[in-house]
Amino acid sequence: MDTKNGYKLVVLGSCSVDFTTYAPKLPKSGETLHGTKFTTSFGGKGANQCVAAAKLGGNAYMICRVGDDQWGKKYKDHLKNEGVNVSYVHITKNETTGVAQIVVAENGENQIVIVPGANKCLSVQDVEESIELIKNADVLIGQLETPFETTYTAFKLNNGIKLLNAAPALTDIRKILPFCTILCVNELEASVLTNVDVTISNASMAAKKLLETGCETVIITLGSEGAVYMSKNEECPKHVLCEAVNPVDTTGAGDAFIGALATFLVEYKDYPLHQLIGAACAVATISVTVEGTQTSYPTKNDFFCKKYEYVQLE
């Protein structure tokens, strides 16, 4: 088994093809707009995170399912070309590859509708067939675009860092949280899990509440405001700041953060967590200044770590 860099990052998750329309604004209910551009690209939260890690030099493996349509083989070849190990990328008979319909407004905001296709077929059996890889992964990343029980089974098996990006937002995931080393959510997802309308003003309270679910560390990403995080061994949450930019396309920024964080957790494991979160925020910030999703993620040669600041919260 390949052990480039001496560690393995394993992503168990979704692959989707993004059909993206650019328009002056996001449409209201029943409204038809004239768009300015249409693109087809590779996406899905799992694959986005895996590619983000690989582009930063991470030794990334993808466990996923794609369809037996025209997009399945293309996606597998794409992942391989991005430096991802595709030994566990499975072609699924009689299923389409997952798709996402995305509208991006001129201010960078977006709306997304996903159709899971083959992603819904990622099974516990797929976990069992890759059990040695999952057990020995230094970082195992999961999301909620594939069946929950599959991710839950994998998290119980892994002996390394288990990073759950609880997206899209679901309410009934409590049983997996004690197996999470790191739970990462945005404001909306934190709101669903806490039954509180989470904003930057109360993110520290939400982080404390989420820690009570059993995970070791909670990170709440706040877009252009950076991220708030707290761990069980710390008395107070910290707010990590990030650079302000003019966004072009925010699609996949959260996935850039997750993939970068996973890589930095093993590449710079002796650094304090706020530095790693700051660096991951910087990668996400770079991604929103470029159109597209995976194509907007920086490479290792394009990104340099520096010192990142944080504010202690109460």
C-alpha positions, -999 to +999 in steps of 0.1 A: +000+000+000+012+035-009+025+054+021+037+086+004+045+112+030+042+085+057+005+090+063-029+083+046-059+107+043-090+087+035-123+104+023-155+083+024-181+103+006-197+117-025-188+124-061-211+145-082-209+164-115-216+201-111-238+218-137-233+255-128-251+285-141-239+320-134-265+348-131-267+384-119-286+372-087-301+341-072-337+335-086-367+339-064-394+313-063-410+312-098-386+336-113-368+330-146-334+348-151-311+352-180-278+336-170-243+347-182-225+314-184-228+277-180-201+252-170-198+215-163-173+204-137-164+178-110-178+182-075-195+165-046-185+173-010-164+141-005-145+144-038-140+181-033-124+176+001-102+148-013-090+168-042-083+198-020-061+176+002-043+160-027-036+194-044-019+205-011+003+174-012-019+151+009-017+113+003-054+111-004-076+080-010-112+082-021-138+056-012-170+064-033-194+052-059-200+067-094-225+056-120-220+035-151-230+065-173-206+087-193-196+106-162-185+076-140-153+067-158-145+104-165-147+112-128-125+083-118-099+094-144-102+130-132-095+120-095-065+099-106-052+129-126-055+151-095-033+127-075-060+108-057-057+071-051-087+056-069-084+019-059-117+022-040-137+043-065-165+019-076-185+020-108-221+012-099-243-007-125-277+008-135-271+040-116-263+076-127-234+095-113-245+121-087-252+155-100-255+190-085-274+219-101-258+251-090-267+288-095-240+313-087-248+350-083-225+379-091-219+385-054-206+349-050-236+335-033-250+302-045-280+278-045-274+241-049-297+211-055-281+176-055-294+143-069-274+116-053-275+088-079-247+063-072-238+081-040-268+066-023-253+031-030-221+036-009-226+008+016-214-008+047-201-036+025-179-010+007-165-001+042-158-038+050-140-043+016-117-014+025-114-021+062-076-021+065-074+012+048-101+027+070-087+013+102-052+026+095-060+060+080-043+088+098-073+110+090-107+097+080-131+123+066-169+119+063-199+140+053-236+135+050-242+132+012-239+094+013-257+069+036-253+078+073-249+042+084-219+037+061-201+067+076-210+056+111-196+022+105-163+036+092-159+060+121-163+032+146-134+013+129-109+041+124-080+045+148-068+079+137-083+114+135-120+112+125-132+145+109-169+148+103-182+176+081-219+173+091-232+186+058-258+188+044-276+196+077-293+166+093-308+164+128-305+127+137-267+121+138-261+120+175-248+085+177-218+092+155-207+123+174-189+104+202-167+088+176-157+122+161-123+137+168-134+169+151-169+180+142-169+207+116-201+226+107-211+260+093-237+283+110-267+266+094-256+231+103-247+242+138-282+257+141-298+224+131-278+204+156-283+228+185-319+241+178-304+276+181-301+302+154-263+303+153-245+335+143-211+349+150-225+365+182-234+331+198-211+307+180-190+302+212-222+291+230-231+267+202-196+252+202-198+245+239-232+229+234-220+207+205-190+195+227-216+180+250-225+155+223-193+137+228-169+149+200-135+160+211-133+193+191-159+215+174-152+239+146-179+263+134-170+279+101-183+315+096-174+322+060-156+356+057-156+358+095-132+329+099-141+301+124-148+295+160-135+264+177-133+247+210-119+215+224-127+195+255-092+203+270-097+241+266-116+264+289-127+289+263-136+289+226-113+308+201-122+328+171-097+324+143-098+354+119-093+353+081-084+378+054-113+398+037-115+394+000-141+402-028-157+367-035-162+356-070-177+321-063-181+306-029-191+271-041-169+245-024-152+268+000-162+248+030-148+216+013-115+234+006-114+242+043-119+205+053-094+191+028-068+216+038-074+211+075-070+173+071-037+178+053-024+203+078-034+181+108-008+155+097+017+177+078+020+202+107+008+181+136+031+199+161+015+233+154-013+246+176-048+240+163-056+277+158-027+279+133-040+249+113-075+263+113-062+297+102-042+281+074-073+261+063-094+294+063-067+309+041-070+281+016-108+285+016-104+323+011-082+317-019-108+294-034-136+320-033-116+344-055-117+320-084-147+306-104-154+269-101-150+244-073-121+219-075-104+241-101-103+270-076-083+251-049-047+261-045-018+237-049+010+232-024+032+255-046+006+282-045+000+283-007+023+292+021+015+289+058+021+319+080+011+329+115-027+333+121-043+353+148-072+344+170-095+361+196-102+344+229-139+341+236-159+336+267 
